[in-house]
Amino acid sequence: MPLARWCVPAALISLVVAACNQGSSASDMCDCGTGNDGVSFQLACIPASPPVVTITGPCVIGPSGPGTIAVSGNVVGTCHVDMTFVNGGTFSTDLSITSEWLACGSDPHGCGQVIVITPFEVSIPNHCGDAGADAESSG
């Protein structure tokens, strides 16, 4: 009979664990990430006039601040970014926008699908000459 005494508590423990997890989502239980859907272009200096930014592909220019240009996207594909500075300097790069599944425990799709843009941060060489402030000293 000692075995029967242990069966009931084990069953009760299972019910308590199930009740605790009943309202939880996968992201609550697994600390799921969120991916990144934007890229921050860090200018080496703050130009007197911001660069002209032209993009092609599934991305948009987002809110930007001094010395920073933000580009984001939420559709899989390749985004091409061209920048033309007032002194005639140029910068170009391609961004890769992919969709990834995030695992939760043994479920490879448990946390859902997120958008990831690479590279996440891009440093732009100094195109200011003497006409702009150093981005590090002004931030």
NUNU-431809 format. One record per residue: x, y, z of N, C-alpha, C in turn; residue number from 1. Coordinates in Angstrom, 1 decimal. Example, Ala and Ser with C-alpha at 12.3 -4.5 7.8 and 13.67 -1.06 7.14 Angstrom:
2
<rec n_X="13.2" n_Y="-5.7" n_Z="7.8" ca_X="12.3" ca_Y="-4.5" ca_Z="7.8" c_X="13.2" c_Y="-3.3" c_Z="7.8" seq="1"/>
<rec n_X="12.8" n_Y="-2.2" n_Z="7.1" ca_X="13.7" ca_Y="-1.1" ca_Z="7.1" c_X="12.9" c_Y="0.0" c_Z="7.9" seq="2"/>
This chain:
139
<rec n_X="0.8" n_Y="-1.2" n_Z="0.0" ca_X="0.0" ca_Y="0.0" ca_Z="0.0" c_X="0.8" c_Y="1.3" c_Z="0.0" seq="1"/>
<rec n_X="2.1" n_Y="1.3" n_Z="0.3" ca_X="2.8" ca_Y="2.5" ca_Z="0.3" c_X="2.8" c_Y="3.2" c_Z="-1.1" seq="2"/>
<rec n_X="2.8" n_Y="2.4" n_Z="-2.1" ca_X="2.7" ca_Y="2.9" ca_Z="-3.5" c_X="1.5" c_Y="3.8" c_Z="-3.7" seq="3"/>
<rec n_X="0.4" n_Y="3.3" n_Z="-3.2" ca_X="-0.9" ca_Y="4.1" ca_Z="-3.4" c_X="-0.8" c_Y="5.4" c_Z="-2.7" seq="4"/>
<rec n_X="-0.2" n_Y="5.6" n_Z="-1.6" ca_X="-0.1" ca_Y="6.8" ca_Z="-0.9" c_X="0.7" c_Y="7.9" c_Z="-1.8" seq="5"/>
<rec n_X="1.6" n_Y="7.4" n_Z="-2.6" ca_X="2.4" ca_Y="8.4" ca_Z="-3.4" c_X="1.7" c_Y="8.7" c_Z="-4.7" seq="6"/>
<rec n_X="0.8" n_Y="7.9" n_Z="-5.2" ca_X="0.1" ca_Y="8.2" ca_Z="-6.4" c_X="-0.8" c_Y="9.4" c_Z="-6.3" seq="7"/>
<rec n_X="-1.5" n_Y="9.6" n_Z="-5.3" ca_X="-2.4" ca_Y="10.7" ca_Z="-5.1" c_X="-1.6" c_Y="12.0" c_Z="-5.1" seq="8"/>
<rec n_X="-0.6" n_Y="12.2" n_Z="-4.3" ca_X="0.2" ca_Y="13.4" ca_Z="-4.3" c_X="0.8" c_Y="13.7" c_Z="-5.7" seq="9"/>
<rec n_X="1.3" n_Y="12.7" n_Z="-6.4" ca_X="1.9" ca_Y="12.9" ca_Z="-7.7" c_X="0.8" c_Y="13.4" c_Z="-8.6" seq="10"/>
<rec n_X="-0.4" n_Y="12.9" n_Z="-8.6" ca_X="-1.5" ca_Y="13.4" ca_Z="-9.4" c_X="-1.9" c_Y="14.8" c_Z="-9.1" seq="11"/>
<rec n_X="-1.9" n_Y="15.1" n_Z="-7.8" ca_X="-2.2" ca_Y="16.5" ca_Z="-7.4" c_X="-1.1" c_Y="17.5" c_Z="-7.9" seq="12"/>
<rec n_X="0.1" n_Y="17.1" n_Z="-7.8" ca_X="1.2" ca_Y="17.9" ca_Z="-8.3" c_X="1.0" c_Y="18.2" c_Z="-9.8" seq="13"/>
<rec n_X="0.7" n_Y="17.2" n_Z="-10.6" ca_X="0.5" ca_Y="17.3" ca_Z="-12.0" c_X="-0.6" c_Y="18.3" c_Z="-12.3" seq="14"/>
<rec n_X="-1.7" n_Y="18.3" n_Z="-11.5" ca_X="-2.8" ca_Y="19.2" ca_Z="-11.7" c_X="-2.4" c_Y="20.6" c_Z="-11.4" seq="15"/>
<rec n_X="-1.7" n_Y="20.8" n_Z="-10.4" ca_X="-1.2" ca_Y="22.1" ca_Z="-10.0" c_X="-0.3" c_Y="22.7" c_Z="-11.1" seq="16"/>
<rec n_X="0.6" n_Y="21.9" n_Z="-11.6" ca_X="1.5" ca_Y="22.4" ca_Z="-12.6" c_X="0.7" c_Y="22.7" c_Z="-13.9" seq="17"/>
<rec n_X="-0.2" n_Y="21.9" n_Z="-14.3" ca_X="-1.0" ca_Y="22.2" ca_Z="-15.4" c_X="-1.8" c_Y="23.4" c_Z="-15.3" seq="18"/>
<rec n_X="-2.4" n_Y="23.7" n_Z="-14.1" ca_X="-3.2" ca_Y="24.9" ca_Z="-13.8" c_X="-2.3" c_Y="26.1" c_Z="-13.9" seq="19"/>
<rec n_X="-1.1" n_Y="26.0" n_Z="-13.4" ca_X="-0.2" ca_Y="27.2" ca_Z="-13.5" c_X="0.2" c_Y="27.6" c_Z="-14.9" seq="20"/>
<rec n_X="0.4" n_Y="26.6" n_Z="-15.8" ca_X="0.8" ca_Y="26.8" ca_Z="-17.1" c_X="-0.4" c_Y="27.1" c_Z="-18.1" seq="21"/>
<rec n_X="-1.6" n_Y="26.9" n_Z="-17.6" ca_X="-2.7" ca_Y="26.9" ca_Z="-18.5" c_X="-2.9" c_Y="28.3" c_Z="-19.2" seq="22"/>
<rec n_X="-2.7" n_Y="29.4" n_Z="-18.6" ca_X="-2.8" ca_Y="30.7" ca_Z="-19.2" c_X="-1.6" c_Y="31.3" c_Z="-19.7" seq="23"/>
<rec n_X="-0.5" n_Y="30.6" n_Z="-19.7" ca_X="0.8" ca_Y="31.1" ca_Z="-20.1" c_X="1.0" c_Y="30.9" c_Z="-21.6" seq="24"/>
<rec n_X="1.6" n_Y="31.9" n_Z="-22.3" ca_X="1.9" ca_Y="31.7" ca_Z="-23.7" c_X="3.3" c_Y="31.2" c_Z="-23.8" seq="25"/>
<rec n_X="3.7" n_Y="30.7" n_Z="-25.0" ca_X="5.0" ca_Y="30.2" ca_Z="-25.2" c_X="6.1" c_Y="31.3" c_Z="-24.9" seq="26"/>
<rec n_X="5.8" n_Y="32.5" n_Z="-25.3" ca_X="6.7" ca_Y="33.6" ca_Z="-25.1" c_X="6.9" c_Y="33.9" c_Z="-23.6" seq="27"/>
<rec n_X="5.9" n_Y="33.6" n_Z="-22.7" ca_X="6.1" ca_Y="33.8" ca_Z="-21.3" c_X="6.9" c_Y="32.7" c_Z="-20.7" seq="28"/>
<rec n_X="6.8" n_Y="31.5" n_Z="-21.2" ca_X="7.5" ca_Y="30.4" ca_Z="-20.6" c_X="9.0" c_Y="30.3" c_Z="-21.2" seq="29"/>
<rec n_X="9.3" n_Y="30.8" n_Z="-22.3" ca_X="10.6" ca_Y="30.6" ca_Z="-23.0" c_X="11.4" c_Y="31.9" c_Z="-23.1" seq="30"/>
<rec n_X="10.9" n_Y="33.0" n_Z="-22.6" ca_X="11.6" ca_Y="34.3" ca_Z="-22.8" c_X="12.0" c_Y="34.5" c_Z="-24.2" seq="31"/>
<rec n_X="11.0" n_Y="34.5" n_Z="-25.1" ca_X="11.2" ca_Y="34.6" ca_Z="-26.5" c_X="11.7" c_Y="35.9" c_Z="-26.9" seq="32"/>
<rec n_X="12.6" n_Y="36.0" n_Z="-27.9" ca_X="13.2" ca_Y="37.2" ca_Z="-28.4" c_X="12.2" c_Y="37.9" c_Z="-29.4" seq="33"/>
<rec n_X="12.6" n_Y="39.0" n_Z="-29.9" ca_X="11.7" ca_Y="39.7" ca_Z="-30.8" c_X="12.3" c_Y="40.0" c_Z="-32.2" seq="34"/>
<rec n_X="13.5" n_Y="39.5" n_Z="-32.4" ca_X="14.1" ca_Y="39.8" ca_Z="-33.7" c_X="14.5" c_Y="41.3" c_Z="-33.8" seq="35"/>
<rec n_X="14.8" n_Y="41.7" n_Z="-34.9" ca_X="15.1" ca_Y="43.1" ca_Z="-35.2" c_X="14.5" c_Y="43.5" c_Z="-36.6" seq="36"/>
<rec n_X="13.8" n_Y="44.5" n_Z="-36.7" ca_X="13.3" ca_Y="44.9" ca_Z="-38.0" c_X="13.8" c_Y="46.3" c_Z="-38.4" seq="37"/>
<rec n_X="14.9" n_Y="46.7" n_Z="-37.9" ca_X="15.5" ca_Y="47.9" ca_Z="-38.3" c_X="17.0" c_Y="47.9" c_Z="-38.2" seq="38"/>
<rec n_X="17.6" n_Y="48.8" n_Z="-39.0" ca_X="19.1" ca_Y="49.0" ca_Z="-39.0" c_X="19.4" c_Y="50.4" c_Z="-38.7" seq="39"/>
<rec n_X="20.4" n_Y="50.6" n_Z="-37.9" ca_X="20.9" ca_Y="52.0" ca_Z="-37.5" c_X="22.2" c_Y="52.2" c_Z="-38.3" seq="40"/>
<rec n_X="22.1" n_Y="53.2" n_Z="-39.1" ca_X="23.3" ca_Y="53.7" ca_Z="-39.8" c_X="24.0" c_Y="54.8" c_Z="-39.0" seq="41"/>
<rec n_X="25.2" n_Y="54.6" n_Z="-38.5" ca_X="25.9" ca_Y="55.5" ca_Z="-37.6" c_X="26.9" c_Y="56.3" c_Z="-38.5" seq="42"/>
<rec n_X="26.6" n_Y="57.6" n_Z="-38.6" ca_X="27.5" ca_Y="58.5" ca_Z="-39.4" c_X="28.7" c_Y="58.8" c_Z="-38.6" seq="43"/>
<rec n_X="29.9" n_Y="58.9" n_Z="-39.2" ca_X="31.1" ca_Y="59.2" ca_Z="-38.5" c_X="31.2" c_Y="60.6" c_Z="-38.0" seq="44"/>
<rec n_X="30.4" n_Y="61.5" n_Z="-38.7" ca_X="30.2" ca_Y="62.9" ca_Z="-38.3" c_X="28.8" c_Y="63.3" c_Z="-38.6" seq="45"/>
<rec n_X="28.5" n_Y="64.5" n_Z="-38.1" ca_X="27.1" ca_Y="65.0" ca_Z="-38.4" c_X="27.3" c_Y="66.1" c_Z="-39.5" seq="46"/>
<rec n_X="26.9" n_Y="65.7" n_Z="-40.7" ca_X="27.1" ca_Y="66.7" ca_Z="-41.8" c_X="26.3" c_Y="67.9" c_Z="-41.7" seq="47"/>
<rec n_X="26.7" n_Y="69.0" n_Z="-42.3" ca_X="26.0" ca_Y="70.3" ca_Z="-42.3" c_X="24.6" c_Y="70.1" c_Z="-42.9" seq="48"/>
<rec n_X="24.5" n_Y="69.2" n_Z="-43.9" ca_X="23.2" ca_Y="68.8" ca_Z="-44.5" c_X="23.2" c_Y="67.3" c_Z="-44.5" seq="49"/>
<rec n_X="22.0" n_Y="66.8" n_Z="-44.1" ca_X="21.9" ca_Y="65.3" ca_Z="-44.1" c_X="22.1" c_Y="64.7" c_Z="-45.5" seq="50"/>
<rec n_X="22.6" n_Y="63.5" n_Z="-45.6" ca_X="22.7" ca_Y="62.9" ca_Z="-46.9" c_X="21.4" c_Y="62.6" c_Z="-47.5" seq="51"/>
<rec n_X="21.4" n_Y="62.5" n_Z="-48.8" ca_X="20.2" ca_Y="62.1" ca_Z="-49.5" c_X="20.2" c_Y="60.6" c_Z="-49.5" seq="52"/>
<rec n_X="19.1" n_Y="60.0" n_Z="-49.0" ca_X="19.0" ca_Y="58.6" ca_Z="-48.9" c_X="18.0" c_Y="58.0" c_Z="-49.9" seq="53"/>
<rec n_X="18.4" n_Y="57.1" n_Z="-50.7" ca_X="17.6" ca_Y="56.4" ca_Z="-51.7" c_X="17.5" c_Y="55.0" c_Z="-51.3" seq="54"/>
<rec n_X="16.4" n_Y="54.4" n_Z="-51.2" ca_X="16.2" ca_Y="53.0" ca_Z="-51.0" c_X="15.4" c_Y="52.3" c_Z="-52.0" seq="55"/>
<rec n_X="15.8" n_Y="51.0" n_Z="-52.3" ca_X="14.9" ca_Y="50.2" ca_Z="-53.2" c_X="14.8" c_Y="48.9" c_Z="-52.4" seq="56"/>
<rec n_X="13.6" n_Y="48.3" n_Z="-52.7" ca_X="13.3" ca_Y="47.0" ca_Z="-52.0" c_X="12.3" c_Y="47.2" c_Z="-50.9" seq="57"/>
<rec n_X="12.1" n_Y="46.2" n_Z="-50.1" ca_X="11.0" ca_Y="46.2" ca_Z="-49.1" c_X="11.5" c_Y="46.8" c_Z="-47.7" seq="58"/>
<rec n_X="11.9" n_Y="48.1" n_Z="-47.8" ca_X="12.2" ca_Y="48.8" ca_Z="-46.6" c_X="11.8" c_Y="50.3" c_Z="-46.7" seq="59"/>
<rec n_X="11.9" n_Y="51.0" n_Z="-45.5" ca_X="11.5" ca_Y="52.4" ca_Z="-45.5" c_X="12.5" c_Y="53.1" c_Z="-44.6" seq="60"/>
<rec n_X="12.6" n_Y="54.4" n_Z="-44.8" ca_X="13.5" ca_Y="55.2" ca_Z="-43.9" c_X="12.6" c_Y="55.6" c_Z="-42.7" seq="61"/>
<rec n_X="13.2" n_Y="55.3" n_Z="-41.5" ca_X="12.5" ca_Y="55.5" ca_Z="-40.3" c_X="12.9" c_Y="56.8" c_Z="-39.6" seq="62"/>
<rec n_X="12.4" n_Y="57.0" n_Z="-38.4" ca_X="12.8" ca_Y="58.2" ca_Z="-37.6" c_X="14.4" c_Y="58.2" c_Z="-37.4" seq="63"/>
<rec n_X="15.0" n_Y="59.3" n_Z="-37.7" ca_X="16.4" ca_Y="59.4" ca_Z="-37.5" c_X="16.8" c_Y="60.6" c_Z="-36.6" seq="64"/>
<rec n_X="18.0" n_Y="60.5" n_Z="-36.1" ca_X="18.4" ca_Y="61.6" ca_Z="-35.2" c_X="19.8" c_Y="62.1" c_Z="-35.7" seq="65"/>
<rec n_X="20.4" n_Y="63.0" n_Z="-35.0" ca_X="21.7" ca_Y="63.5" ca_Z="-35.4" c_X="22.7" c_Y="62.4" c_Z="-35.4" seq="66"/>
<rec n_X="23.4" n_Y="62.2" n_Z="-36.5" ca_X="24.4" ca_Y="61.2" ca_Z="-36.7" c_X="23.9" c_Y="59.8" c_Z="-36.9" seq="67"/>
<rec n_X="22.6" n_Y="59.7" n_Z="-37.1" ca_X="22.0" ca_Y="58.3" ca_Z="-37.2" c_X="20.9" c_Y="58.4" c_Z="-38.3" seq="68"/>
<rec n_X="20.9" n_Y="57.3" n_Z="-39.1" ca_X="19.8" ca_Y="57.2" ca_Z="-40.1" c_X="19.2" c_Y="55.8" c_Z="-39.9" seq="69"/>
<rec n_X="17.9" n_Y="55.7" n_Z="-39.7" ca_X="17.2" ca_Y="54.4" ca_Z="-39.4" c_X="16.5" c_Y="53.9" c_Z="-40.7" seq="70"/>
<rec n_X="16.7" n_Y="52.6" n_Z="-41.0" ca_X="16.0" ca_Y="52.0" ca_Z="-42.1" c_X="15.3" c_Y="50.7" c_Z="-41.5" seq="71"/>
<rec n_X="14.1" n_Y="50.5" n_Z="-41.8" ca_X="13.4" ca_Y="49.3" ca_Z="-41.3" c_X="12.6" c_Y="48.6" c_Z="-42.4" seq="72"/>
<rec n_X="12.2" n_Y="47.4" n_Z="-42.1" ca_X="11.4" ca_Y="46.6" ca_Z="-43.1" c_X="10.7" c_Y="45.5" c_Z="-42.4" seq="73"/>
<rec n_X="9.7" n_Y="45.0" n_Z="-42.9" ca_X="9.0" ca_Y="43.8" ca_Z="-42.4" c_X="8.6" c_Y="42.8" c_Z="-43.4" seq="74"/>
<rec n_X="9.2" n_Y="42.9" n_Z="-44.6" ca_X="8.9" ca_Y="42.0" ca_Z="-45.7" c_X="10.2" c_Y="41.3" c_Z="-46.1" seq="75"/>
<rec n_X="10.3" n_Y="40.0" n_Z="-46.3" ca_X="11.5" ca_Y="39.3" ca_Z="-46.6" c_X="12.0" c_Y="39.8" c_Z="-48.0" seq="76"/>
<rec n_X="13.3" n_Y="40.0" n_Z="-48.1" ca_X="13.9" ca_Y="40.4" ca_Z="-49.4" c_X="15.2" c_Y="41.1" c_Z="-49.2" seq="77"/>
<rec n_X="15.7" n_Y="41.8" n_Z="-50.2" ca_X="16.9" ca_Y="42.6" ca_Z="-50.1" c_X="16.6" c_Y="44.0" c_Z="-50.3" seq="78"/>
<rec n_X="17.2" n_Y="44.9" n_Z="-49.5" ca_X="16.9" ca_Y="46.3" ca_Z="-49.5" c_X="18.3" c_Y="46.9" c_Z="-49.9" seq="79"/>
<rec n_X="18.3" n_Y="47.8" n_Z="-50.9" ca_X="19.5" ca_Y="48.5" ca_Z="-51.3" c_X="19.4" c_Y="49.9" c_Z="-50.8" seq="80"/>
<rec n_X="20.5" n_Y="50.4" n_Z="-50.1" ca_X="20.5" ca_Y="51.8" ca_Z="-49.6" c_X="21.7" c_Y="52.5" c_Z="-50.2" seq="81"/>
<rec n_X="21.4" n_Y="53.7" n_Z="-50.8" ca_X="22.4" ca_Y="54.6" ca_Z="-51.4" c_X="22.3" c_Y="55.9" c_Z="-50.6" seq="82"/>
<rec n_X="23.5" n_Y="56.4" n_Z="-50.2" ca_X="23.5" ca_Y="57.7" ca_Z="-49.6" c_X="24.4" c_Y="58.6" c_Z="-50.4" seq="83"/>
<rec n_X="24.0" n_Y="59.9" n_Z="-50.6" ca_X="24.8" ca_Y="60.9" ca_Z="-51.3" c_X="25.0" c_Y="62.1" c_Z="-50.4" seq="84"/>
<rec n_X="26.2" n_Y="62.4" n_Z="-50.1" ca_X="26.5" ca_Y="63.5" ca_Z="-49.1" c_X="26.7" c_Y="64.8" c_Z="-49.9" seq="85"/>
<rec n_X="26.5" n_Y="65.9" n_Z="-49.2" ca_X="26.6" ca_Y="67.2" ca_Z="-49.8" c_X="28.0" c_Y="67.5" c_Z="-50.5" seq="86"/>
<rec n_X="29.0" n_Y="66.8" n_Z="-49.9" ca_X="30.4" ca_Y="67.0" ca_Z="-50.5" c_X="30.6" c_Y="66.1" c_Z="-51.7" seq="87"/>
<rec n_X="29.6" n_Y="65.4" n_Z="-52.1" ca_X="29.7" ca_Y="64.5" ca_Z="-53.3" c_X="30.1" c_Y="63.0" c_Z="-52.9" seq="88"/>
<rec n_X="30.4" n_Y="62.8" n_Z="-51.7" ca_X="30.7" ca_Y="61.4" ca_Z="-51.2" c_X="29.5" c_Y="60.5" c_Z="-51.3" seq="89"/>
<rec n_X="29.7" n_Y="59.3" n_Z="-51.5" ca_X="28.6" ca_Y="58.3" ca_Z="-51.5" c_X="28.9" c_Y="57.1" c_Z="-50.7" seq="90"/>
<rec n_X="27.8" n_Y="56.4" n_Z="-50.3" ca_X="27.9" ca_Y="55.1" ca_Z="-49.6" c_X="26.7" c_Y="54.3" c_Z="-50.0" seq="91"/>
<rec n_X="27.0" n_Y="53.0" n_Z="-50.3" ca_X="25.9" ca_Y="52.1" ca_Z="-50.7" c_X="26.1" c_Y="50.7" c_Z="-50.0" seq="92"/>
<rec n_X="25.0" n_Y="50.1" n_Z="-49.7" ca_X="25.0" ca_Y="48.8" ca_Z="-49.1" c_X="23.7" c_Y="48.0" c_Z="-49.3" seq="93"/>
<rec n_X="23.8" n_Y="46.7" n_Z="-49.2" ca_X="22.5" ca_Y="45.9" ca_Z="-49.3" c_X="22.2" c_Y="45.4" c_Z="-47.9" seq="94"/>
<rec n_X="21.0" n_Y="45.3" n_Z="-47.5" ca_X="20.5" ca_Y="44.8" ca_Z="-46.3" c_X="19.7" c_Y="43.5" c_Z="-46.6" seq="95"/>
<rec n_X="19.9" n_Y="42.5" n_Z="-45.8" ca_X="19.2" ca_Y="41.2" ca_Z="-46.0" c_X="18.1" c_Y="41.1" c_Z="-45.0" seq="96"/>
<rec n_X="16.8" n_Y="41.0" n_Z="-45.5" ca_X="15.7" ca_Y="40.9" ca_Z="-44.6" c_X="15.2" c_Y="39.5" c_Z="-44.6" seq="97"/>
<rec n_X="15.2" n_Y="38.8" n_Z="-43.5" ca_X="14.8" ca_Y="37.4" ca_Z="-43.5" c_X="13.8" c_Y="37.2" c_Z="-42.4" seq="98"/>
<rec n_X="13.1" n_Y="36.0" n_Z="-42.5" ca_X="12.2" ca_Y="35.6" ca_Z="-41.5" c_X="12.7" c_Y="34.4" c_Z="-40.8" seq="99"/>
<rec n_X="12.7" n_Y="34.4" n_Z="-39.5" ca_X="13.2" ca_Y="33.2" ca_Z="-38.7" c_X="12.2" c_Y="32.8" c_Z="-37.7" seq="100"/>
<rec n_X="12.2" n_Y="31.5" n_Z="-37.5" ca_X="11.3" ca_Y="30.9" ca_Z="-36.4" c_X="12.2" c_Y="30.8" c_Z="-35.2" seq="101"/>
<rec n_X="11.6" n_Y="31.2" n_Z="-34.0" ca_X="12.2" ca_Y="31.1" ca_Z="-32.8" c_X="11.7" c_Y="29.9" c_Z="-32.0" seq="102"/>
<rec n_X="12.6" n_Y="29.0" n_Z="-31.5" ca_X="12.2" ca_Y="27.8" ca_Z="-30.8" c_X="11.8" c_Y="28.1" c_Z="-29.4" seq="103"/>
<rec n_X="11.0" n_Y="27.2" n_Z="-28.8" ca_X="10.6" ca_Y="27.3" ca_Z="-27.4" c_X="10.7" c_Y="25.8" c_Z="-26.9" seq="104"/>
<rec n_X="11.7" n_Y="25.5" n_Z="-26.1" ca_X="11.8" ca_Y="24.1" ca_Z="-25.7" c_X="12.1" c_Y="23.2" c_Z="-26.9" seq="105"/>
<rec n_X="11.3" n_Y="22.2" n_Z="-27.0" ca_X="11.5" ca_Y="21.2" ca_Z="-28.1" c_X="10.7" c_Y="21.6" c_Z="-29.3" seq="106"/>
<rec n_X="9.8" n_Y="22.7" n_Z="-29.2" ca_X="9.1" ca_Y="23.1" ca_Z="-30.4" c_X="9.9" c_Y="24.2" c_Z="-31.2" seq="107"/>
<rec n_X="10.3" n_Y="23.8" n_Z="-32.4" ca_X="11.1" ca_Y="24.8" ca_Z="-33.2" c_X="10.4" c_Y="26.0" c_Z="-33.6" seq="108"/>
<rec n_X="9.1" n_Y="26.0" n_Z="-33.5" ca_X="8.3" ca_Y="27.2" ca_Z="-33.9" c_X="7.5" c_Y="27.8" c_Z="-32.7" seq="109"/>
<rec n_X="7.9" n_Y="27.4" n_Z="-31.5" ca_X="7.1" ca_Y="27.8" ca_Z="-30.3" c_X="7.0" c_Y="29.3" c_Z="-30.0" seq="110"/>
<rec n_X="8.0" n_Y="30.0" n_Z="-30.3" ca_X="8.0" ca_Y="31.5" ca_Z="-30.1" c_X="7.5" c_Y="32.3" c_Z="-31.3" seq="111"/>
<rec n_X="7.2" n_Y="31.6" n_Z="-32.4" ca_X="6.7" ca_Y="32.3" ca_Z="-33.5" c_X="7.8" c_Y="32.8" c_Z="-34.5" seq="112"/>
<rec n_X="7.4" n_Y="33.6" n_Z="-35.4" ca_X="8.3" ca_Y="34.0" ca_Z="-36.5" c_X="8.6" c_Y="35.5" c_Z="-36.3" seq="113"/>
<rec n_X="9.9" n_Y="35.8" n_Z="-36.5" ca_X="10.3" ca_Y="37.2" ca_Z="-36.4" c_X="11.0" c_Y="37.7" c_Z="-37.7" seq="114"/>
<rec n_X="11.1" n_Y="39.0" n_Z="-37.9" ca_X="11.9" ca_Y="39.5" ca_Z="-39.0" c_X="13.3" c_Y="39.9" c_Z="-38.4" seq="115"/>
<rec n_X="14.3" n_Y="39.6" n_Z="-39.2" ca_X="15.7" ca_Y="39.9" ca_Z="-38.8" c_X="16.3" c_Y="40.6" c_Z="-40.0" seq="116"/>
<rec n_X="16.9" n_Y="41.8" n_Z="-39.8" ca_X="17.6" ca_Y="42.5" ca_Z="-40.8" c_X="19.1" c_Y="42.5" c_Z="-40.5" seq="117"/>
<rec n_X="19.9" n_Y="42.1" n_Z="-41.5" ca_X="21.4" ca_Y="42.1" ca_Z="-41.2" c_X="22.0" c_Y="42.9" c_Z="-42.3" seq="118"/>
<rec n_X="23.1" n_Y="43.7" n_Z="-42.0" ca_X="23.6" ca_Y="43.8" ca_Z="-40.7" c_X="22.7" c_Y="44.7" c_Z="-39.9" seq="119"/>
<rec n_X="22.9" n_Y="44.6" n_Z="-38.5" ca_X="22.0" ca_Y="45.4" ca_Z="-37.6" c_X="22.5" c_Y="46.8" c_Z="-37.5" seq="120"/>
<rec n_X="23.8" n_Y="47.0" n_Z="-37.5" ca_X="24.3" ca_Y="48.4" ca_Z="-37.4" c_X="25.4" c_Y="48.6" c_Z="-38.4" seq="121"/>
<rec n_X="25.4" n_Y="49.7" n_Z="-39.1" ca_X="26.4" ca_Y="50.0" ca_Z="-40.1" c_X="27.1" c_Y="51.4" c_Z="-39.8" seq="122"/>
<rec n_X="28.4" n_Y="51.4" n_Z="-39.8" ca_X="29.1" ca_Y="52.6" ca_Z="-39.6" c_X="29.5" c_Y="53.2" c_Z="-40.9" seq="123"/>
<rec n_X="29.2" n_Y="54.5" n_Z="-41.1" ca_X="29.4" ca_Y="55.2" ca_Z="-42.3" c_X="30.7" c_Y="56.0" c_Z="-42.2" seq="124"/>
<rec n_X="31.6" n_Y="55.9" n_Z="-43.2" ca_X="32.9" ca_Y="56.7" ca_Z="-43.1" c_X="32.6" c_Y="58.2" c_Z="-43.0" seq="125"/>
<rec n_X="33.6" n_Y="59.0" n_Z="-42.6" ca_X="33.5" ca_Y="60.4" ca_Z="-42.5" c_X="33.3" c_Y="61.0" c_Z="-43.9" seq="126"/>
<rec n_X="32.2" n_Y="61.7" n_Z="-44.2" ca_X="32.0" ca_Y="62.4" ca_Z="-45.5" c_X="31.8" c_Y="63.8" c_Z="-45.2" seq="127"/>
<rec n_X="32.2" n_Y="64.3" n_Z="-44.1" ca_X="31.9" ca_Y="65.7" ca_Z="-43.7" c_X="33.0" c_Y="66.7" c_Z="-44.1" seq="128"/>
<rec n_X="34.2" n_Y="66.2" n_Z="-44.2" ca_X="35.4" ca_Y="67.1" ca_Z="-44.4" c_X="35.4" c_Y="68.0" c_Z="-43.2" seq="129"/>
<rec n_X="35.5" n_Y="69.3" n_Z="-43.5" ca_X="35.5" ca_Y="70.3" ca_Z="-42.4" c_X="34.1" c_Y="70.9" c_Z="-42.1" seq="130"/>
<rec n_X="33.1" n_Y="70.4" n_Z="-42.9" ca_X="31.8" ca_Y="71.1" ca_Z="-42.8" c_X="30.9" c_Y="70.5" c_Z="-41.8" seq="131"/>
<rec n_X="31.3" n_Y="69.5" n_Z="-41.0" ca_X="30.4" ca_Y="68.9" ca_Z="-40.1" c_X="31.0" c_Y="68.6" c_Z="-38.7" seq="132"/>
<rec n_X="30.2" n_Y="68.4" n_Z="-37.7" ca_X="30.7" ca_Y="68.1" ca_Z="-36.4" c_X="31.0" c_Y="66.6" c_Z="-36.2" seq="133"/>
<rec n_X="32.0" n_Y="66.3" n_Z="-35.4" ca_X="32.4" ca_Y="64.9" ca_Z="-35.1" c_X="31.2" c_Y="64.3" c_Z="-34.3" seq="134"/>
<rec n_X="30.6" n_Y="63.2" n_Z="-34.8" ca_X="29.5" ca_Y="62.6" ca_Z="-34.2" c_X="29.8" c_Y="62.2" c_Z="-32.7" seq="135"/>
<rec n_X="31.0" n_Y="61.7" n_Z="-32.4" ca_X="31.3" ca_Y="61.3" ca_Z="-31.1" c_X="31.3" c_Y="62.4" c_Z="-30.1" seq="136"/>
<rec n_X="31.9" n_Y="63.6" n_Z="-30.5" ca_X="32.0" ca_Y="64.7" ca_Z="-29.6" c_X="30.7" c_Y="65.4" c_Z="-29.4" seq="137"/>
<rec n_X="29.7" n_Y="65.3" n_Z="-30.3" ca_X="28.4" ca_Y="66.0" ca_Z="-30.2" c_X="27.4" c_Y="65.1" c_Z="-29.5" seq="138"/>
<rec n_X="27.6" n_Y="63.9" n_Z="-29.3" ca_X="26.6" ca_Y="63.0" ca_Z="-28.7" c_X="26.7" c_Y="62.8" c_Z="-27.3" seq="139"/>
